[in-house]
Amino acid sequence: MRNIIKAFGGRYIHQGKVNTVICPMFFKQILLTKNYKEQANKELLNNLRYFFEVMKRLDTEDKTLIYEKYFKYASIQPSKDKSPYHRDIYNLYVVKQLSNEKHALMMKIQPQEYRRRLDKALTNYINILIDIKEEELRLNEVSLTADCSITIKKEINYLFSNDEVPVVSVFDDLKHMTLYDSKRIDENYNKIKKGESLENIPSNFILFNRYETDEKSRVMVSLSAYDRVMTSHIALNIFYDLNNSFKSFSYNPNYLSNEEIFYPWYTSWANYLGQIRKYLEIDLYSDMFVLTIDIKNFYDSIDFLGIYNLLDKRLTLEQNNLLRYLINYNEKLMKLIRNNRKGVPQGPAYARIIAECFLGILIDKSLNELSEYRGDINLYRYVDDIIIFHRKSINSKKIFDTLDSIFKMYGLDINLEKSIIYGEIGKLNKTQKDSLLRSDNFQYGLRVTNYSYLKDEEYIREKTNRIITKKGGFNSSDLSFFFSKYADDRAKAMYFSRFVSDIIKSKFGRGSGFQLFYKYLFENEEKLLFCIERNYFSEIPYNTVNFSSLLATFFYAIQERKISKDIQHLFIEKAIKKINIEEIEGKEDKSLILALSNLVI
């Protein structure tokens, strides 16, 4: 049953996979588009196409009512708006529709009965419209998901958007995949679907240590080009029908895109925080309760066989065959990395898809245990960061214990240090609300918008300084925001001037953040010269994602002609050739250093 909201102004609204709104203005646009097709844009012509298809599927009573009210007895008149800036057909003409009262009189029925029939007709109209859009959406998604060449494109972009280090050799292999390679992957994929046994020994993968503290580091994995494409292609196809179960804002596969595996992290994170903010800032929710749950060592604790047991009855025979192949591959990879079959690697796209699906199904299972309170519980999550809002009809501890029990059954442990039962929202203090809003991780005031030019230098400086003060100085987690395309350029420059030395010297942080920083640096020659002159690069820590990101980003900057030949030469002489290659552990880094050192400019 769809949740269709009837709102003010005769609007019928559906929010879901396909967001749709119909109202009197919607039908006015349809009428004008029908009469002035040559002046209509692609979107409006598409809406007209949908209209004809919906009318075909409506029953006679609904069809007649809608046609008469919005089209047969509607009149088109010239607009009184003479502004030279309003010259499209929707400003040149106005549409006068038949009122409900007049139409009821013409139909010889009471106003109350008329409103009932109109409501039925419009509800049926929007339901059919959503059906059509969802049918088309699914056909497009299935088509893109089945195409291996699309998966190759997606993996190339994933290398730069989600990988810790965009490994040059992997990029080169992906870029040079031919039609023959694509057909070979498709053939092997189809053999796996049929249950044929294929060799799936992980090879040529690269490991990176991402240091988070002096005591804690994560092993990040970059797969070979073939393994990346094959595992992602399998995961995307297996979990396509299960995608609606994820209940997550993180790493949701973008099945409509022919370029990206996942939706952009920034938009997803913003939507996640938007949901949280709604509960904390609107008085309507002040009597609700809130708790947060974090899972200990989430990726390392995932048992692939647990996933198989959860999904066994929900998958087709072909999907089962694909999943068994992926399980086998994953277990071999984890034994090579950790000498333990359990867990999924951090980095590859397939692992993120699996993790999302696994946790999504466990949460569904937990909420089913609490089905009598389902309408009083609202749960949101970003990866394993879970936040739950609920009414007082149920106790926070009961929700916590239910999730804890289900998670434990499948090998997951709740991190008690990071999981908090906050209590009633109206009684929370500012510190608690800031913590829930993850305010340390999102800088609204510094985002690029259409109105960024209205923010003066002093405003940007004050915002930047406030964030830095709140963090207690330099924090490597800020790099992903400050040097992303979403941050104001003035904020970038301020952060750079204040922390450039700290950034280059840091062994802590995500490779994706360092990539953005070095991309910014190599596209600003004045700032790069500043760093070279002060010999900052001599302090970069070897064998870190910072170091590997520097090498890879410099290579790509050369390939994309982002750096002049003089500066290239200077950087190679003053930075690359000064590296003590004997201290470098990674083969990829060593090869890249040698290649760059011998580069003929």
Number of C-alpha atoms within 10 A of each C-alpha: 3 9 9 17 13 17 10 8 9 13 17 20 18 19 12 11 11 12 10 16 16 18 17 15 15 13 21 21 19 22 20 20 21 15 13 11 15 9 13 18 10 10 9 17 17 13 17 20 13 17 16 10 14 20 18 10 14 16 12 10 12 20 18 14 19 18 14 14 20 22 19 14 13 17 14 15 11 11 13 10 13 10 9 6 8 11 12 10 18 15 15 15 16 18 20 14 19 17 12 14 14 12 17 18 12 9 11 10 12 11 15 10 11 19 14 10 15 18 16 13 20 21 19 18 23 20 17 19 23 22 14 15 17 14 12 12 16 16 13 14 17 16 13 18 22 15 14 23 22 20 25 24 17 21 27 23 17 18 23 17 19 19 22 27 31 25 23 18 15 21 17 12 14 21 14 10 14 12 11 9 15 19 13 13 19 18 12 15 20 14 15 22 20 15 16 13 12 11 9 14 12 17 12 12 15 17 16 20 19 21 19 15 10 8 6 10 14 12 15 20 20 24 22 19 21 19 20 22 27 20 21 24 26 23 22 22 16 21 20 15 13 15 19 13 17 24 19 23 20 25 20 22 20 18 23 19 16 17 18 20 28 22 17 15 15 15 12 18 16 14 14 19 20 12 13 21 16 12 18 20 13 10 12 11 17 15 15 20 24 24 22 20 22 20 20 16 14 19 20 17 16 23 20 24 17 14 20 17 11 16 18 14 10 13 17 12 14 15 22 21 20 23 25 18 22 22 19 16 17 24 22 18 24 18 13 13 16 13 11 13 21 20 22 24 23 18 20 23 28 23 21 23 23 20 23 24 23 22 24 22 18 20 21 15 17 20 19 12 15 18 12 10 15 13 10 15 20 13 18 18 22 17 21 20 15 17 21 19 22 24 18 14 10 16 12 20 11 11 19 19 12 16 22 17 14 17 19 11 11 20 13 21 19 20 14 11 9 12 17 15 15 16 18 18 21 16 12 16 9 9 9 13 17 14 10 18 18 13 14 14 14 17 16 12 15 23 19 14 12 7 8 14 10 9 12 10 11 9 13 19 15 12 16 21 16 12 18 17 11 11 13 9 12 18 15 17 16 21 23 22 21 26 25 21 14 16 19 21 18 16 20 20 15 16 20 20 10 13 14 18 17 16 22 21 18 20 23 22 24 24 27 22 23 28 30 21 26 23 19 20 20 23 15 13 15 11 17 17 16 11 17 16 11 10 13 17 21 16 12 20 16 20 17 22 27 30 21 25 26 21 24 21 25 22 18 15 17 15 10 9 12 16 18 14 12 9 16 20 18 13 18 18 12 15 17 20 15 12 17 10 15 7 10 15 12 15 10 16 21 16 13 19 22 13 12 18 17 11 11 7 8
